[in-house]
Amino acid sequence: MERRLLKTFIGIGMVGMGLVQASLFAVQSEWIPTGLGILFSLLGIIYLWAEIYSPAQ
């Protein structure tokens, strides 16, 4: 249970950090870092799906 909770926090942190990066750089019209922030958020979502919500678990 503790390991699953840790993986959940890691995935949520990845998504949150990516969204913060994307929003802060989008305000400044910096599109490459904005895209990288969105990519990081998507990787966090994929990580959550693969490690936490996958039917194989």
Secondary structure, DSSP 4 states (H G I P E B T S, - for coil): -HHHHHHHHHHHHHHHHHHHHHHHHHHTT-HHHHHHHHHHHHHHHHHHHHHTS-TT-
